[in-house]
Amino acid sequence: MSETNRDGRPVPEPDEISGFFWDGARQQRLLVQRCESCSHLQYPPDVACVHCQSLELVPTELSGRGTLYSYAVVERAFNAAFVDVVPYVISLVELDEQPGLRMMTNIIDTALDDLVIGMPVEVVFEPRGETALPQFRRREPVAPVPPAVG
């Protein structure tokens, strides 16, 4: 990420390995690789399956739901383009589709006091240049539907 957008924040530079991921994000879709040999899902994109070393990897759309695995609150900007957004949250989100499938991202639209390890989160996409960045926010648990009476 060396290019910047209007506000000076870095813009992703897709390559032949990560291009599908950034194309998906631009379309508001969260894509990761799935190994055709062992069905293992992986992120970040790589040239071979990190589980079985197969080269047969296909882009696979995920639900965009997960849980907050870990996080850190950044209170000082490491770059002048981020001065207006501190504090912000860098996190690891474990995606629902596979235990251990984690994505480094940001938590947005969530008060710092509301952050709890294990809380449910959902993906949202932040426009950035010609693409978008997958970010996550707190997801309210779905209330159970009361049984029908009568």
N, C-alpha and C positions, 0 to 999 in steps of 0.2 A: 504494500500500500504506500505508494510514493506520491501519486497524484492527489490533489485536493479539490474539494468542491467549493462553492461560493463562500461558505463560512470558514474555510481553511482546514476543515477536517479531512483526514485521509480517505481516499476512495479505493476500494478493492481493485486489484489488477488481475483479472482472471487469466489463467493459463490453460494449457491443454488438459491438465489434470483436474483443476478446480472450476473450469468454465461451466459445467453443468450445474454446480452448486449456485453460482452467482446468477445464471440464467433463471434458475428456479426461484431464487430470492426476488429477482426483479418481477416475477409473475406471482409473488406472494405465496410461494410453495416452498416448504422445507424439504430439501432433497439430501440424502446421504447415499453412500455406496452400499450395495448388497452383493455379497459374493455368490455367484451362481453355483459354486462347488459345495460350500458348507452353510450357506444362508446367513452367515455372520454379517451384521450391519457395522459400518465403520465411519467414523468422522475423526479427524479431518480427512479429506480425499487423499488417496495415495495411489501408487502404481500397481500395488499388489495387495491381496488380502493379508491383513496383519495376523490373522488366525491360522490360515492354511497355506499362504503364499500363492494362491491361484491368481491368475491375471484376468479372470472372467468376472469383472465388476460391472454392475449396472446401477444407474441412478434409480433410487426408490423414494417415493414420497412418504413422509411421515405425518402423523396427526398434528404435530406441533405442540403436544402436551408433554409435560414432564414434572419433575420435582426439583426444588432447589437443593443441590448437593453441598455446595460451599460458596462463600462469597467474601469479598473484601470491599470496604468503602474507601474510595479514592477521594482524599480531601485536598490534594494539591495537584494542580495541572502539570503534566509532564511536557505539555506542548501548549503554546499560546492559544491555539484554536479551541482548547478545552477549558479555558478559564471561566467562561460563562456557564458551564454545565457542572462544575463541582459543587457539592459532592455527587459522585456517581458510583454505581455499583458494578464491579466486575464479578462474574460468577461462573460456576460450573453448574450446568443443568443436566440432570440425568433424564434422558428421554424415555418415555413410556414403553417404546417398542422393544427395548432390550436392556436387561440389567447391565450396568457398566458402560453403556453408550452415553458418553458425556460430551457436552459442547461448551466451550468457553464463549461467553457472551456477556451482555449487560442485562441487569434488571431495571426496567423503567416503569413509570406510572405507578410506583409502589412506595409508600412512605418508609423511610429507613426503620422506624420503630415497628413496622409490620413484617420485617424480614425474619423468617424462621426457617432453619434448616428443615427440609422435608415438606415445605409448603408447596401446594400445586401451582404450577405456572403454565402459561401458554405463550406461543410465539406471536409476535407482531413484527412488522417490517418497517424499518426506518429508511426512507429514501436517501440515497447517498450517490450523487452524481448520476450516472446512467444505470445504476443498479440499486440494490437495497440491502441493508444489513438485518439479519434476523436478531431480534432482541426479544426478551421475555418479560412478562408482567405477571403479577399475582393473578391466579385463576380462582374464582370463587367456587367452592365445591358445589356440585349439583345437588339440590335438595331432593330427598326421596319423594316420590309421588305417593300420596296417601292412597290406601286401597279404596276401591269404589264401595260405597255403602248401598245396600239394598238389594 
